Amino acid sequence: MEILAINPNSTGIGLRHQHLQEVLENQPEIGWLEVHSENFFYDNLAASQLEQIAQNYPLSLHSIGLSLGSADELNQQHLQNLKNAIERFKPDFISEHLSWSSVNGNYLNDLLPLPYTPESLSNFTDKIKQTQDFLGRQILIENPSSYLRFQQSNIPEWEFFASLPSLSGCGLLFDVNNVFVSCFNHNYQPENYLKSVDRADVKQIHLAGFTTKKLPQGVILIDDHSTF
């Protein structure tokens, strides 16, 4: 199966399981489709449907389980599962998050924020390089939505994020909603993100929505893709 290239000026959507059959049957006019990688690691009906869909639509695999920011070693089985999915579905893009989700081999059901320090930057870029070497392909890294920050952080989030391509060879997935959410929650200035990120490094853009949550300490925004 050939790799269908994503037109850089086209718009795609996130494809969920409940819409797989509808896309197969109706073939709507959509530029490309993004799916969560881990949902298609195994040979089941959904994977078979996606394989058929991939014959007509360019795909982007969006991962949530590599835990690149963890101090743990990379999970080799997870990497192999991802590589198998790439070989089967031939995506144009593969992406992950600027986050971590595992400690001592135990996985948490969340994308947790990093301390932005030289040590975590070195660890993160090293994990990106290992992943890209294993997959034989570039991956994209998505900027986070966050609700707390570490006192140890001494690198601005936007500088940390923007430095990843030059240090690791990755590309960037620029999430507009996540910039808005994080900047609101931490009183950052969105202009800092826009000025720091090199447009040439941005290969994909996300646009979703958030929920406003009122807490005793004040108002925060929650990235939950609930609105558009």
Helices and strands as residue ranges (DSSP letters): E 12-14, G 17-19, H 20-26, E 32-36, G 37-40, H 45-53, E 59-62, H 76-89, E 93-97, E 100-103, E 106-112, H 118-135, E 140-142, H 157-168, E 171-175, H 176-186, H 190-196, G 199-201, E 202-206, E 210-215, E 218-223
